[in-house]
Amino acid sequence: MSKKGIDWVSTLKKFVDSKQQRTAQEIDDETDQLFLDYIEQARKKEQEEDPSYKKIPKFFQKASVTNENQLSFRVRQEARTRFLNHKTGEILDKEDLEKLWTELKNNISPPDDKKERINYNSFLTIASLLPIKCRHFFSASTFLKFDRDEYGRIDIVAFFHSIVRKVNLFQTRIQISLYDSIGNGYLREKDLENYIFELIPTFPQLEKLDQNFYPFYVITAVRKFFFFLDSKRTGRIYIKDMLTSPILAELYELRQEKLTLEELGQNWFSKQSALKVYERYLKLDNDHNGLLSKQELSKYSWGLTDIFIDRVFEEYQTFEGEMDYKTFLDFVLAMENKKSQQAIQYFWRILNVYHKPAIDSFVINMFFRPIIQKLEHKDKFGFNVEDVKDEIFDMAKPAISTAITLTDLQNCGQGDIIISMLIDAKAFYEYDQRESGQLLEVDDYEEF
């Protein structure tokens, strides 16, 4: 090597050594200086674009949640990530919980009646023996939430279980919040998709799920959350609503290693259930174009009337007159959960043909006449439209005798039955013949 050449080995070694010798404080100081330099560059750029900023400083800037390249967005993301990581450190781990349980067992309060209970003095003593991050569980208000015996003692098992539940809930909240890309306390559809996609490998019940099916499984899972927790179709779900919803608990059941086939069959998020729904969609798709036409969807159940199918396609998003898988999932969730408020709201849009505050006898006749036609075609006679209409009004108990509102359907307790009577000939017949026990046998009715 010539005298003028650079000894890269020595130079790089010196550079690495210099970096290793820096303290954490020096690294933070350098980061702060880079940040201030960036701010100064941004200020100068603004003044070059608009000279008025040299005399009048900017005092307002509209917040942006879409431009991820903006400095404000990036700073907010970094601050939120650090905050969540800090909160993660406050969660009790396995060792903390074991120590807490040990102290509870070691400080049982008298009298010695073989009951594992503690009084308030022992409660405070235990708090003083535990790490600081445990002590917020030992407030006076927490103690008073539990039933006390004649000696003023609370059951340590019930108290410990409540702490475990809170820890799990807190841990889940932080885990979900990490996917809140905007940081406003809610998940958009893409955020929830990312969350569920990364959960799949962690659930024993999804261990054998084919990776090629992952995208369809994620869509299937996400639709249930949005159907029930985003009934206004805002495109977002608040994390606090997720945490208090039984839907999240249903999803987390898949963490259990042993579930019966019956339990898996009833769980929307199980591999068996997701495959069943997807296979049904594929079976309905006769032309294999990935979408369902009106004629194809009508095969979902023999009893569904043409006017009902037409209204589904009118009210809910379709692609050039055909239904995609996401829209089909909403349809299935509504059909399988007719008692829920969200399903009744789904069907209300279909029944409310003229988009008025209420539906009247004319609309009921409009939906029920095709029911009669289907049953007459199958040699099932003896139904009177007027009698059925009167029965529906009696069941709905409307505030106004001549019209039924969405609130009437939701509050009467029989909204699901009324809906079934107006959209499904088979369901209506079986309801009408409920006392005789007769079922409608249709030769061309195919059960998937």
Buried (B, 14 or more C-beta within 10 A) or exposed (E): EEEEEEEEEEEEEEEEEEEEEEEEEEEEEEEEEEEEEEEEEEEEEBEEEEEEBEEEEEEEEEEEEEEEEBEEBEEBBEEBEEEBEEBEEEBBEEEBBEBBBEBBEEBBBEEEEEEBBBBBEBBBBBBEEBEEEBEEBBEEEBBEEBEBEEEEBBBBEEBBEBBEEBBEEBBBBBBBBBBBBBBEEBBBBEBBBBBBBEBBEEBEBBEEBEEEBBEBBBBBBBBBBBBBBBBEEEEBBBBEBBBEBEBBEBBBBBEEEEBEEEEBEBBBBBBEBBBEBBEBBEEBBEEEEEBBBBEBBBBBBBBBBEBBBEBBBEBBEBEEEBBBBBBBBBBBBBBEBBEBBBBBBBBBBBBBBEEEEBBBBEBBEBBBEBBBEBBEEBEBEEBEBEEBBEBBBEBBEBEEEEBBBBEBBBBBEBBBBBBBBBBBBBBBBBBBEEEEEEEBEBEEEEEE
